[in-house]
Structures are given as structure tokens and as C-alpha cells.
Amino acid sequence: MIDTITQPVLPDWGQMLAACWGSANNDDSDMHPIVKAVTKLATIGQNDNCRAELISEINSWVIDWVPGLDTLGDTVSEFTNYIVAARIHVEADHASELDMEKLANAWTQVVAEVEAFRATLLRSRQRQSATVR
């Protein structure tokens, strides 16, 4: 599957923020699978069973597209926790932005690293295919 996807494996910051803020597109038929999971993660609180199941779904999606990244679900879950915490502070009328810019930059870096890793895997596969021929 690694060589068939043209869009990023992970959603961008805007999609993550919308999912955590509860403003993601209601029609989930074309919603990124990780955005679907993050939307649920943002609403379940600390229900460990549901959280573990969603993290597993995220890991399964990522592994299908980028073999070797089998713990990325935990990273997505942590980002979700931080974004939800920021939302709660904003809704409680606290002036703190909990460094949303740093969160956005960090998430963007995670997405870039996943895409770079995927590109490396794809090039490696292409080289292996070329030498087999």
C-alpha cells in the first residue's frame, strides 16, 4: 500500500484541530481515518478501553501505509490530549493558549517525518524492484 497513497498518511494540523474542537466535517464518508479516530478520542475522556481501541485503529492505519511505524497511535493520542486541554482552557475563558503554535509546529514536524520515512521506504522498494528486473 505504501506506493499507492498520494495524500499524506497523517491529517494536517487544521484537520487535527477541527477534530479536537468538535468542528470536523460531519459527513465522515470522506473524512481521513485518523481524523475520525481523533474526533472520538477527543470526546471519550480517559476511558482506557475505548482509547486503547482507537489507538490500535490508528496504528493499524499507519502500519498499512508506512510499515515500521507501529506506535504512532500513541503520539496521535498525546497530541489529541494536548489539543483538547487547550480547548478546555479556551472554553473556560483562560487567556492561556497552551502554546498552540508550538503544538501546531510539532504536529507539522511529525507529519513531515512520517512522509519522509514513507518516501525513503518507497525509494528503497523501487530500487529493489529495479535490481530484481
C-alpha positions in Angstrom: 0.0 0.0 0.0 2.9 2.3 0.6 3.3 3.2 -3.0 -0.4 3.7 -3.8 -1.4 6.6 -1.5 -0.8 10.1 -2.8 -2.1 12.1 0.2 -0.2 12.4 3.5 -0.7 9.5 5.8 -1.5 11.8 8.7 -4.0 14.6 8.7 -2.7 18.2 8.7 -2.9 20.5 11.7 -6.2 22.1 10.6 -7.9 18.7 10.4 -6.5 17.7 13.8 -7.6 21.0 15.4 -11.1 20.7 13.9 -11.4 17.1 15.1 -10.4 18.0 18.7 -12.5 21.2 18.7 -15.6 19.2 17.5 -15.9 21.1 14.3 -14.7 18.4 11.9 -16.9 17.7 8.8 -20.0 15.8 10.0 -20.0 13.7 6.8 -17.4 11.2 7.7 -17.6 9.3 4.4 -14.6 11.3 3.1 -13.0 12.0 6.4 -9.4 10.9 6.9 -9.5 7.7 9.1 -7.2 9.3 11.7 -9.5 12.4 11.9 -12.4 10.0 12.6 -10.4 8.4 15.4 -9.2 11.7 16.8 -12.8 13.0 16.9 -13.7 10.0 19.0 -10.5 10.3 21.2 -11.4 14.0 21.9 -14.8 13.0 23.3 -14.2 9.9 25.3 -12.0 11.4 28.0 -9.8 8.8 29.7 -11.9 5.7 29.0 -8.9 3.3 28.7 -10.7 0.6 26.8 -12.0 2.9 24.1 -8.8 4.9 24.0 -6.7 1.7 23.5 -9.1 0.5 20.7 -8.8 3.8 18.9 -5.0 3.9 19.3 -4.9 0.4 17.8 -7.1 1.6 14.9 -4.7 4.5 14.3 -1.6 2.2 14.5 -3.3 -0.2 12.0 -4.0 2.6 9.5 -0.4 3.9 9.7 1.2 0.5 9.5 -0.8 -0.3 6.3 0.6 2.8 4.7 4.0 3.1 6.4 5.4 -0.2 7.6 7.5 0.1 10.7 5.6 3.0 12.4 3.6 0.8 14.7 3.4 3.1 17.7 2.3 6.3 16.1 -1.2 5.9 17.6 0.3 6.8 21.0 1.7 10.0 19.5 -1.6 10.9 17.9 -3.4 10.2 21.2 -1.0 12.5 23.1 -1.5 15.3 20.6 -5.2 14.9 21.0 -4.9 15.2 24.8 -3.0 18.4 24.4 -5.3 20.0 21.9 -8.4 19.0 24.0 -6.7 20.5 27.1 -6.1 23.7 25.1 -9.8 23.7 24.0 -10.9 23.3 27.6 -8.7 26.3 28.7 -10.1 28.5 26.0 -13.7 27.5 26.7 -13.1 28.2 30.4 -12.1 31.7 29.3 -8.5 31.3 30.4 -6.1 33.6 28.5 -3.6 30.8 28.1 -3.2 29.4 24.6 -1.1 26.5 25.9 1.3 27.2 23.1 -0.9 26.2 20.3 1.7 27.5 17.9 4.3 25.0 19.4 1.7 22.2 19.1 1.0 23.1 15.5 4.7 23.2 14.7 5.3 19.9 16.5 2.4 18.2 14.7 3.6 19.5 11.3 7.0 18.1 12.1 5.5 14.7 12.9 3.6 14.7 9.6 6.8 15.7 7.7 8.9 13.0 9.4 6.3 10.3 8.6 6.2 11.5 5.0 10.0 11.5 4.8 10.1 8.0 6.2 7.5 6.8 3.7 9.4 8.4 0.8 12.6 6.6 2.0 10.7 3.3 2.1 9.2 3.9 -1.3 12.6 4.7 -2.9 14.0 1.5 -1.3 11.2 -0.6 -2.7 11.8 1.0 -6.2 15.5 0.2 -6.0 14.8 -3.3 -5.0 12.3 -3.7 -7.9 14.8 -2.3 -10.3 17.5 -4.7 -9.3 15.2 -7.7 -9.5 14.4 -7.0 -13.1 
